[in-house]
Amino acid sequence: MANEILIEVLPEETKVAILENRELVEIYTERFNLRMMEGNIYRGRVTSVLPGMQAAFVDIGYAKNAFLYLNDVVCNNHTCNRVSELLTPGQELTVQVIKEASGNKGPRVTTRITLPGRYLVLLPGADHVKVSRKIENELEINRLKEIAEEIKPENMGLVVRTVAEGKDKEDFLNDIQFLVNLYDTICQRKAKGIVPRCIHRDSDLFFRAIRDFFTPAVDKLVINDREHYSKAMEYIEMISPSLKNRVEHLDKSKSLFDYYNIDYRLQKLLSRKVWLKSGGYIVIDRTEALTAIDVNTGKYVGKDNLENTVLKTNMEAVAEIGRQLRLRDIGGIIVIDFIDMDDIMHKQMVMDELK
């Protein structure tokens, strides 16, 4: 197993690639003159309410108005089921971007604010504790829940992140204090100033990648730029000093992404047709309404019988589809046309693998 994070800092942009078992699974790019909006918090104004869609448009100062669904609006009265009961045109409210703008659509926002730290995520306005689903040990889950309940601020919720596994209460105290202070600052900012405006920007991609992805499960963090390598070492010294020996500065004549063949691999992976190792392939077609994925045996003819050939192709396709959805950041409605199977057990195996 070789899990790595590659960070390439260039004059015009920062690029991050995440490799699991040496396979590219996620990639992020942020241009210095065009920062990502996801995670940013804005003081906005409702421009229109759409009862038929149970949603509203909110002006946050971006070229296109943000879209706010009813389910993304905090409702103190749990019986609220109409957007018109909660929002009116001209109303000011604080929202956080949860999905970047794309195509003709503006960003998607929520009034359920979340503030991520290294070990914890603070949920102002909530009043519950959750533990990352990636932590599977029941005893550890209960232990972390007890600690989180003990340090949870009044009238706020907490999510314990995966990287917190094995950590103690003392490890969380600085995190919770920082997040509470940050929320107090945001509350002060929203009380004064013009509307719409941004009242909090999340960290840039360089620090977000280290905060969110650099966990004990990662074997190596590689950075191409000497100055940013030094910044990373200082930051990691504060948040996870035990991981410092996994950070490397790679100073090569060619770029870090070229050295790891990332751009070439990405070009192959993001094509419409993606080949499977067995010789089968999947075809990915995206529309505004949904994403359709077709599975085919291609060059794979199997070794024994047709049913096993089909099963192996479908099972291999499931793993590749999961990787492709992460890599392309695909959500919404996804329709997968697997190769037909007659065996009920084979169908269940594919469904279990898909889950």
Beta strands, then each sheet from edge to edge (+ up, - down):
strand 1: 4-9
strand 2: 13-20
strand 3: 23-31
strand 4: 41-50
strand 5: 55-59
strand 6: 66-69
strand 7: 92-99
strand 8: 108-110
strand 9: 115-116
strand 10: 120-124
strand 11: 129-131
strand 12: 156-160
strand 13: 197-200
strand 14: 220-223
strand 15: 247-249
strand 16: 273-275
strand 17: 281-286
strand 18: 291-296
strand 19: 334-337
sheet 1: 3+ 2- 1+ 14+ 15+
sheet 2: 13+ 4- 5+ 6- 8- 7+
sheet 3: 9+ 10- 12+ 11+
sheet 4: 16+ 17- 18+ 19+
end
